[in-house]
Every structure is written in structure tokens, then in C-alpha cells.
Amino acid sequence: FASERLRAVICNSRMVAGEIRRRFAVREDRLHLIYNGVDLEAFHPRLRDQHRRAVRAKLGIAESEMIYLLVGSGFERKGVAQLLEALARLRGARLAIVGADRRTDALRRRADALGLGGRVVFAGPQREVRPWYGAADCFVLPTLYDPFPNAALEAMASGLPVITSSSCGAAEFIVEGDNGFVCDALDVAALADRMGSIDPASARTMGERARAGVAGLGIAALAERLRALYASVANPPG
């Protein structure tokens, strides 16, 4: 960051741009905000119609039951422990966790100790994650730190409201109470409150707004923003 040869820094969220500005005193004109892109056709609200019934039937979960979803590996940083604590404060809701972590067995025991029993599905890593977006009602990621997780972007594109933490770059796309919620990563009470305020019916309405909120973040738009930046660096004015 201190090199005289530095021409540009790509930041994938305002949170990251602010951190680089504060920590390394990088000039504002060298910080370029370019969000991650998502395949808006592959991750689409139609996944609900395609997968909801089948995935839930396989899990023995009724279509009327509330399912929260977390996708990501490295469970400590993703906030799985806090999420389990929050779920234990709710009645009846289910949680599906897709991803890998060496502490999975310990977290499974923790879920049992909290009385969650069969309410939590540790699905492990999945080659194809789209059916899980289709089966879920709400995406939850109380991450301790995440510059801009693709999973949150995929969830919103798939028509899911998102509950995440203030230490997540994707939080800037959340309109409180409209397409999701933002709370402190370690505030279990607040997390449980936000989770409990969403039911399957309101989740669909909020999910529609979530989809609209990321409609401009398609792959083509990402490619064009990168192309424009590379061109400006390769051919500076003057």
C-alpha cells in the first residue's frame, strides 16, 4: 500500500475501503469500490419453486416451517456458535448450516446441549448449494468479519432476506426491516430478536426487496467495472 507504484486498490465494500483508508492512509482517488458479482440467473427466486419441496421432504421439514440458512466454512469466524445460541431462544424454527469446519462435531454437541436436537442440520460442504437457498426462508450470517461474502449476495439474489453483522461488508446492502437486519456479531439477544421478527410470509416479501437490492450486481456489470478500471490504469490521463 505504501509503494509509489501503487495505482489502484479494488475494494469490494465500503467497509473495506474505510479500513484501508484508515490503516494505510491510501489516497481516496486510489480506492475503487467494485462489488462482487453474482450470476443473477443461476441465483434466482425461482429456486424456491424448483427445490423447496424436495429438499424439505428429504429433511422431514414441512413447507410451512421456518428455515434459516447459513452458508460458509470456518464456523468460528462465521458466527455459528452465536447463531446456535440465538436459535435456542426461538420456538420451532429450523437451521441449516452448509459448509465445512473441523469443529463441526463440537458444535453439534453444543446444539444438543442447547436442546436444539433435530432443529439443526449440519449439511457439510455441498457441491451444489442452490437447492439450499431454494429451501430456506432467511439467510443468517452473524460473522465476526467478512469483507463481502459471496454467500450473502447469492442469498439476496435468490430472494432471501439477510440477517448479518455490522462487521460484514454486505451490511451496506441491508435496509433495516425492509430486506433484512444488521446487528452486532456478538449480540445474541439482538440476533434472536431479528430472527424472531421474520416468519415465512414476511420473508417472501423481504426477499423480493433483497433481490431488487442486488439487481445491479450481475457478472456483466462486474466485468465492465473491472474493464473500465484496468483501462484507466493502463492509459492514465495526461
N, C-alpha and C positions, 0 to 999 in steps of 0.2 A: 504493500500500500504506500510505502514511502518512496518507492522508486521514481526517478524522474521520467522513466519511460512509460509510466502508467498513463493510459489514455482514457480508460473507461472501466467502471465496475458495474456489473449487472447485478441488480438486487431484485429478488423475486417477491418482496413485500416491503411495505413502508416500514415495518418493524425492523427489518434487516438493514434498510438504508439508514435509519436513525441510529442503529447500533454502530455501523461503520463510520458514520459521520462523527459520532461522539468519541469513539475509541481511537480512531486513527486520523482524525482531522482531515479526511478526504474532502476536497473541494466539491461543492454542490453540483457543479456542472459536469463532474466526472461520475456522478452517481446516476445510473439509468434504471428506472423502475420497469422491469419487464416480468410480468407474472407468468407462472407456469401455464402451460396449455393443457386442454383436455379434449379428448375425442367426444364431441357432443352428440354423435350418432351412436357410438358404442355405449356411452353412458347417458341414458335417456330414461325419462319416466315410464316408457313402455316396458322397462324391465319388470315393473310391478305385475303387469298382465302376463308376462312371459314366465315368471319364476315364482311369484309369491305363493301360489297354491302348492306347487310341487315341493318347494324347499320346506315349507311349514308342515306339510304332510309327512315328509321324511323325518322331521324333528318331533313330530307329535304335538305341534303347536297350532291352535285354532287360528283361523284367519282374523278373528276379532281381537286376539290378544296383542298387546303392545310389545314390540321387539325393538330394543336399542341395539345398535351395531357399533363396534369398534374394529377398525382395520389398521394393522400396523404391527411391526415387530420391535422388540426392545420394550417390554411391558413396563419397566420401571419409569422410563422417560415418558412413555405414552400415558401414564397415569392410571393403569389398570387397578392398582390397589385402592386408590381413591374412588374409582368407579364402582368397585365391588361394595365399598362402604356405603356409597350413595344408594346403590340399588337395594341394599338391605333395609333402607328406610322407606322404600316404596312397597306397595302391596301388589302382588300378582304379575308385575312386568317381567319380561324376559330380557336376557342379554346374550348376544352372540359376539364372540371375540375371534377374529380371523387374523392369524399371524403366528410367528414362532418366537419362542423365548425359552431359555434353559430353566427358568423359574416357573414354568407352567404348572408343574406338579405342586409346588408350594402354594401357588395362587389358587389352584383347585382345592387344596385343603383349606385355604383361608375362606373360600366361598362356602365350603361345607360348614366351617365353624361359625360363619355368619348366618347359617340357616337357609342359605340360598338353594342348596340341593340341586334339583333339576332345572332351576331357573336360569342357570348359566351354561352356555355351550362354548367350550373351548374347541373351536373347529380346526385349529392348527393352520399351517400355511396352505393356501389354495391356489392352484394354477389358474383357475378362473374365478374371479371374485364377484363378477357382475350378478350372478344369481342371489348373492347375499344382500346386495343393495336392493334388489327387487323384492326380497322377502321382508326387509326391515321397514320400520316406520320412522326411525330417527337415528341419526349418526351422532355419536358422542366421543369426543377426544379431549379429555382433560390433561393435555400434555404439559410437561414441565417446561419444554422448549421445543419449538418446531418452526423453522423459517417459513415454510409454506407447504404443508403436507399435501401430496397429490390425492391422498385418500379423501380428504375433506372436499377437495374440488370435484372429485368423481362423485361423491355422495350428493353434493348440491346439483350437479348436472343430471344425476339420476332422480332428482325430485325429492330429496330428503332434507328436512331441516337439520341444522347442525348446532350442537352444543359444544363449545370448545372453550379454551382458556385464553386469558389475556396475554399469555406468553406464546401464542400461536399466530403466525403471520396471516393465516386465513381469517382471523377475527375481524379484520377490516372489512370483510365482505358480509359480516353478520349485522343485520339490522335488528336490534334487540326486540324480541317478542314478535317480530314480523316473519323472519325466515330462520330464526334460531336464537341462541342466547350465548353470552360470554360471561365467564366468572373466573375467579382466581383458581389456579390449578389445584391448590391445597385446601380450598374451602368446600369440604364435603357437604355441609348443610346447604350451601348455596347451590351446589351441583344437584343435590337431591331435589331441591325446590324447583329448579328449572326443568329437570327431567319430569317431575310430577305434574308440571303445568301443561304438558303436552299429552294428548290422547290420540288414538289412530285417526279420528276425524279431523282434528285441528292440524295434525301432522301433514295431511294431504294438502291442505290449503297453504300451510307454511312452506311445504316442499315445492309447490308451484312457484312461489316467490323466490325460493332458493335457486331454482333452475333459471329463472329470469335474471337473477343477480350475477350469474356467471356466463350468460349467453354470449358475451363478447370475448370469452377466453378460449376460443377454439384453436385448434392446431394451426390453421391457416393464419390466424391473427398473430399467433406467437412467431411463426416463421417470418411474417412481414416485418414485425418489430425488430427481430434479430437482423434481418437483411438490411433494414434501414440503419441500424446502429453500426454494423460492420462497414457499410458503405461510407458512413460519416467518419469512421476511424481511418479507413484506407485512403479517403480523399478529404482531408481536412480543409476547411475554408482558408483561402489566402495562400 
